[in-house]
């Protein structure tokens, strides 16, 4: 499963975005790959990572087969894991 990650510019981070994604990478199975989202790729799922509640990262041209999720705080972790597992199960 290929996950695209789009970060905001980081002007007002209220949590450590890199630590959040690092934790996800460590806790997901090896067949889940994470990479910086690029417009020319189609991902299985997109993570839009904002440092605050605005989540202003531009993502309109990014493509995903199974949707996207917005990360606005550390509290989003459990929900994101559930969404990633649901997508993984759907495409397996």
N, C-alpha and C positions, 0 to 999 in steps of 0.2 A: 504494500500500500504506500502510495506516494503522497506526502503531506507538504503543501506549500505554506511557507510562513512569510507574512508581510508585517513588518514592524512600522510603527509610527516614527516620527522624527525624534522623539525623546525629549521634547521641550519641557515637560512637566511630569517626569516619572514618579509614581507613588509606590512602585514596587519594582523589584529587580526582574525585568523581563527576560533577560538571558538565563537567570537562575530558574525561572518558571519553565522555560522551554528545555533547559538541561534536565530538570527533574522529569519532565514528560519523556524525553529521549531515554533516560535511564530506566523508566518504569514500563515502557512499552516493549513489546516483543521485537526481536531482531528484524522481522520482515516488514516493519513499519519504518519507512525512511522519511527524514525531515530535510528540507532544503529551502533556501531563500526562494520565494515565489517570483517567477519571471512571466511576463505577458505571453510569450510564445509557447509556454507549456500548458498542458491540461493535467490537473492534479485530481487525485481521488477526493481530497478534502483540503480546505484552506483554513488556516488559523490567522486571524487578523489581530495582531498584538498591539494594544494601546497601553501607554503608561499611566493613563488616567481614565476617567469615565467618558471623556469625549470620544476616544477611540477613532481618531481622525485620519488614520492611515488610508491613503488612496488605494482602493482595490477594485474599482469598477471594471477594469479591463482584464482582471485575473479570471481564469476559468477553472471550474471544478465540476466533477461528475456528481458529487454527493453533497454539495452545499459548503457552508462555511460557518465558523463560530468566531465570536468576538471575545477576546480576553481583555478585561478591564481591571482585574485585581487578582490577588492570590486566591481569593475565595472562589474564583471560577474553576479552580483545578479539578475538583471532583466531577463537575458537569462536563468539562472538556474530555476527561478520561472516558466517561460514559458515552459521549458522542463519538469519539474515535473508535471505541470498541464496537458500537452499533454499526458504524460504517464498515469496519473490518469484517464483521459477521455478515453483513449484507453482500459483500463482494467475494466472500470466500466460497 
